[in-house]
Amino acid sequence: MDPLQLLVSNDLLRALDLLGVFIMGVAAGALAARLNFDAVGFAIIGIVAALGGGIVRDLVLDYGTPAAFSGAGYLTCALAGSAVTFLLSPEGAWWRHLVTVLDIMAMALWAATGTAKAIGYGLDPLPAILLGVTSAVGGGVIRDVLVGRIPAIFGGGPLYATGALITAVGTWGVVALHVPAAWVLVAVAAGALLAGLAAWRRWTLPAHGGWQVTMSAAQMKAFVRRVRRSERSRVAAETGTVPVVGVGHDDLADDVTIADDDAAAYEDRVLGQDVALDGINPFRDPADPERR
């Protein structure tokens, strides 16, 4: 049988899909418990989180009736997952860790099934991969919006979308290379492993304004010398006086003669203290009456 047909039509895909629905129902129930929802809240948040991504996927594919409403299986799994959390009400760090693991597993499973279905319905590789990622994270996004918080995939949490992308690309590779369909489980494991490591090690993608620049000691010295020269020129232009460098202490000369171990040592020596030039502090506000 063609690998694509095996992925899209056989029991493997359906089993993975239903497992992901149940797992996401459990994870959504954990959120409902933290927010003190009642039974109706548990049911709604479980259904939305567990089935939202798949419904979006099927609507995009023009599947007809979304799989979530084609029978009782999907709704039953979603409600069963949220009911587990509602009835057991587990607490503690172990439960939070378990929910995170379950959430990541559901994400990876749906990335695989969503990509496989998209390819099966004739989408090109890039749209199919994108729809696979949407299937994986769509329910979580809708869940977070319903409870009034920024969706986790926008930053600050496990790398859900990145892990889903890895799984989606791997699933496409299984189809493109015509390898046995069971290899899709390797793609699922790879995406889940990445997201799990990110949650454990607190890895995040770079955020806006979060870039860091590392300088060597020589680069740091050159940068500070330019800043000081610019500051002295500004002081001279604004006050009509030329800052005087004391004979016994020339900070610019020190930058050349003193050998700092690294940029951090230089920063501690120069920037970590109030640098004064014979009573002239070039970093003080020019309007300060104490400035000479």
C-alpha positions as CSV (number, residue, x, y, z in Angstrom):
1,M,0.0,0.0,0.0
2,D,1.2,3.5,-0.8
3,P,2.6,5.2,2.4
4,L,0.3,8.2,1.9
5,Q,-2.8,6.0,1.8
6,L,-1.6,4.1,4.9
7,L,-1.2,7.4,6.7
8,V,-4.5,8.9,5.7
9,S,-6.9,6.0,5.6
10,N,-5.9,3.4,8.0
11,D,-6.4,3.0,11.8
12,L,-2.9,4.4,12.7
13,L,-4.0,7.9,11.8
14,R,-7.3,7.7,13.6
15,A,-5.7,6.2,16.7
16,L,-3.1,9.0,16.9
17,D,-5.8,11.6,16.3
18,L,-8.1,10.2,19.1
19,L,-5.2,9.9,21.5
20,G,-4.2,13.5,20.9
21,V,-7.8,14.6,21.5
22,F,-8.0,12.8,24.9
23,I,-4.6,14.1,25.9
24,M,-5.5,17.7,25.1
25,G,-8.8,17.3,27.0
26,V,-6.7,16.4,30.1
27,A,-4.4,19.3,29.6
28,A,-7.3,21.7,29.0
29,G,-9.0,20.3,32.2
30,A,-5.9,21.2,34.1
31,L,-6.2,24.8,33.0
32,A,-9.9,24.8,33.9
33,A,-9.0,23.5,37.4
34,R,-6.5,26.3,38.0
35,L,-9.2,28.9,36.9
36,N,-11.9,27.2,39.1
37,F,-14.3,26.4,36.3
38,D,-17.4,24.5,36.9
39,A,-18.4,21.3,35.1
40,V,-19.7,23.2,32.0
41,G,-16.5,25.2,31.8
42,F,-14.4,22.0,31.9
43,A,-16.5,20.5,29.1
44,I,-16.4,23.5,26.9
45,I,-12.7,24.3,27.3
46,G,-11.9,20.6,26.8
47,I,-13.9,20.4,23.5
48,V,-12.5,23.7,22.2
49,A,-8.9,22.9,23.0
50,A,-9.0,19.3,21.9
51,L,-11.0,19.8,18.7
52,G,-10.4,23.4,17.6
53,G,-7.2,22.7,15.6
54,G,-8.8,19.8,13.8
55,I,-11.9,21.7,12.9
56,V,-9.8,24.5,11.4
57,R,-7.9,21.9,9.4
58,D,-11.0,20.3,8.0
59,L,-12.6,23.6,7.2
60,V,-9.5,24.7,5.2
61,L,-9.4,21.3,3.4
62,D,-13.1,21.7,2.6
63,Y,-13.5,18.2,4.1
64,G,-17.2,18.6,4.5
65,T,-18.4,17.8,8.0
66,P,-15.3,18.2,10.2
67,A,-14.0,14.9,11.6
68,A,-14.8,16.2,15.1
69,F,-18.6,16.0,14.3
70,S,-18.6,13.0,12.1
71,G,-19.2,10.6,15.0
72,A,-19.2,10.4,18.7
73,G,-15.6,9.3,19.1
74,Y,-13.8,12.7,19.0
75,L,-16.3,14.4,21.3
76,T,-16.2,11.5,23.7
77,C,-12.4,11.5,23.9
78,A,-12.4,15.3,24.5
79,L,-15.0,15.1,27.2
80,A,-13.3,12.1,28.8
81,G,-10.0,13.9,29.0
82,S,-11.4,16.9,30.7
83,A,-13.6,14.7,33.0
84,V,-10.5,12.9,34.3
85,T,-9.1,16.2,35.6
86,F,-12.4,17.3,36.9
87,L,-13.1,14.2,38.9
88,L,-9.6,13.4,40.1
89,S,-8.5,17.1,40.8
90,P,-4.8,16.2,41.0
91,E,-2.3,18.8,42.3
92,G,1.4,19.2,42.8
93,A,4.5,19.7,40.7
94,W,4.4,16.1,39.3
95,W,0.9,16.8,37.9
96,R,2.0,20.1,36.2
97,H,5.0,18.3,34.7
98,L,2.7,15.5,33.5
99,V,0.3,17.9,31.9
100,T,3.1,19.6,30.1
101,V,4.3,16.3,28.7
102,L,0.8,15.3,27.6
103,D,0.3,18.7,26.0
104,I,3.5,18.3,24.0
105,M,2.5,14.8,23.0
106,A,-0.8,16.0,21.7
107,M,0.9,18.8,19.8
108,A,3.3,16.4,18.0
109,L,0.5,13.9,17.2
110,W,-1.7,16.5,15.6
111,A,1.2,18.0,13.6
112,A,1.7,14.5,12.1
113,T,-2.0,13.8,11.4
114,G,-2.7,17.3,10.1
115,T,0.2,17.2,7.7
116,A,-0.7,13.7,6.5
117,K,-4.3,14.7,5.8
118,A,-3.3,17.9,4.1
119,I,-1.0,16.0,1.7
120,G,-3.7,13.4,1.2
121,Y,-6.0,16.1,0.0
122,G,-3.6,17.3,-2.6
123,L,-1.9,20.3,-0.9
124,D,1.6,21.2,-1.9
125,P,4.4,20.6,0.7
126,L,4.6,24.1,2.2
127,P,0.8,24.6,2.7
128,A,0.5,21.1,4.0
129,I,3.2,21.7,6.6
130,L,1.6,25.0,7.6
131,L,-1.8,23.3,8.0
132,G,-0.1,20.6,10.1
133,V,1.3,23.2,12.4
134,T,-2.1,24.9,12.5
135,S,-3.7,21.6,13.5
136,A,-1.3,21.2,16.3
137,V,-1.5,24.6,17.9
138,G,-4.9,25.9,16.8
139,G,-6.9,24.4,19.7
140,G,-4.4,25.7,22.2
141,V,-4.6,29.2,20.7
142,I,-8.4,29.2,20.9
143,R,-8.3,27.8,24.4
144,D,-5.9,30.6,25.6
145,V,-8.0,33.3,23.9
146,L,-11.2,32.0,25.6
147,V,-9.6,32.3,29.1
148,G,-8.2,35.8,28.3
149,R,-4.5,35.1,28.1
150,I,-1.8,35.5,25.4
151,P,-1.5,32.2,23.5
152,A,1.5,30.2,24.6
153,I,2.9,29.8,21.1
154,F,3.6,33.6,21.0
155,G,6.5,33.1,23.4
156,G,7.5,32.4,27.0
157,G,6.5,28.8,27.0
158,P,7.6,25.5,25.5
159,L,8.5,25.6,21.8
160,Y,5.1,24.2,20.7
161,A,5.0,25.7,17.2
162,T,8.7,24.9,16.6
163,G,8.2,21.3,17.7
164,A,5.1,21.0,15.6
165,L,7.1,22.3,12.6
166,I,9.7,19.7,13.1
167,T,7.1,16.9,13.2
168,A,5.2,18.3,10.2
169,V,8.4,18.5,8.1
170,G,9.3,14.9,9.2
171,T,5.8,13.7,8.2
172,W,6.1,15.2,4.8
173,G,9.5,13.5,4.5
174,V,7.9,10.1,5.3
175,V,5.5,10.6,2.4
176,A,8.0,12.2,0.0
177,L,10.6,9.4,0.5
178,H,8.0,6.6,0.4
179,V,9.3,5.0,3.5
180,P,7.0,2.8,5.8
181,A,4.3,4.9,7.3
182,A,5.2,3.8,10.8
183,W,8.3,6.1,10.5
184,V,5.9,9.0,11.1
185,L,6.2,8.1,14.8
186,V,9.9,9.1,14.6
187,A,8.8,12.5,13.4
188,V,6.3,12.7,16.2
189,A,9.1,11.8,18.7
190,A,11.5,14.4,17.3
191,G,9.0,17.3,17.6
192,A,7.9,16.2,21.0
193,L,11.5,15.8,22.2
194,L,12.4,19.3,21.1
195,A,9.4,20.9,22.8
196,G,10.0,18.8,25.9
197,L,13.7,19.8,26.1
198,A,12.7,23.4,25.6
199,A,10.2,23.2,28.5
200,W,12.8,21.5,30.7
201,R,15.7,23.7,29.9
202,R,13.5,26.9,29.5
203,W,14.6,27.4,26.0
204,T,12.8,30.2,24.1
205,L,13.1,31.8,20.7
206,P,14.7,35.3,20.6
207,A,12.1,37.9,21.4
208,H,11.9,41.5,20.1
209,G,14.4,43.6,22.0
210,G,15.9,40.4,23.5
211,W,19.1,40.2,21.4
212,Q,22.4,40.3,23.2
213,V,25.7,41.6,21.9
214,T,29.0,40.1,23.2
215,M,32.1,42.2,22.9
216,S,35.7,41.4,23.5
217,A,37.7,43.5,26.0
218,A,39.3,45.4,23.1
219,Q,36.0,46.1,21.5
220,M,34.5,47.3,24.7
221,K,37.4,49.6,25.3
222,A,37.1,51.1,21.8
223,F,33.4,51.6,22.3
224,V,33.7,53.3,25.6
225,R,36.5,55.6,24.3
226,R,34.2,56.7,21.5
227,V,31.4,57.4,24.0
228,R,33.7,59.4,26.2
229,R,35.2,61.5,23.4
230,S,31.7,62.2,22.1
231,E,30.5,63.2,25.6
232,R,33.5,65.5,26.1
233,S,32.8,67.2,22.7
234,R,29.2,67.6,23.7
235,V,30.1,69.2,27.0
236,A,32.5,71.6,25.3
237,A,29.8,72.6,22.8
238,E,27.1,73.1,25.4
239,T,29.1,74.8,28.1
240,G,31.8,76.6,26.2
241,T,34.5,74.9,28.3
242,V,36.9,72.1,27.6
243,P,36.9,69.3,30.1
244,V,40.3,69.0,31.7
245,V,42.0,65.6,32.1
246,G,44.0,65.5,35.3
247,V,47.8,64.9,35.0
248,G,47.6,62.1,37.4
249,H,44.7,60.3,35.9
250,D,43.9,59.9,32.2
251,D,41.1,57.3,31.8
252,L,41.6,57.1,28.0
253,A,45.3,56.3,28.5
254,D,44.4,53.7,31.2
255,D,42.3,51.9,28.6
256,V,45.4,51.4,26.5
257,T,47.9,50.6,29.3
258,I,45.8,48.4,31.6
259,A,45.4,44.9,30.5
260,D,41.9,43.7,31.5
261,D,41.2,39.9,31.5
262,D,38.0,40.2,29.5
263,A,35.1,42.5,28.7
264,A,33.4,41.8,32.0
265,A,36.5,42.8,33.9
266,Y,36.7,46.0,31.9
267,E,33.1,46.7,32.5
268,D,33.5,46.2,36.3
269,R,36.5,48.6,36.3
270,V,35.1,51.4,34.3
271,L,31.3,51.2,33.9
272,G,30.7,49.7,37.4
273,Q,31.8,52.9,39.1
274,D,31.1,56.6,38.9
275,V,33.9,57.7,36.5
276,A,35.1,61.2,37.5
277,L,37.7,63.2,35.6
278,D,39.3,65.5,38.2
279,G,35.8,66.4,39.4
280,I,34.2,66.3,35.9
281,N,31.7,63.5,35.4
282,P,31.1,63.2,31.7
283,F,28.0,61.1,32.3
284,R,26.2,63.7,34.5
285,D,23.5,65.9,33.2
286,P,25.0,69.1,31.9
287,A,22.3,71.1,33.7
288,D,23.5,69.7,37.0
289,P,25.0,72.8,39.0
290,E,27.6,70.5,40.5
291,R,29.1,69.8,37.2
292,R,32.1,71.9,36.3
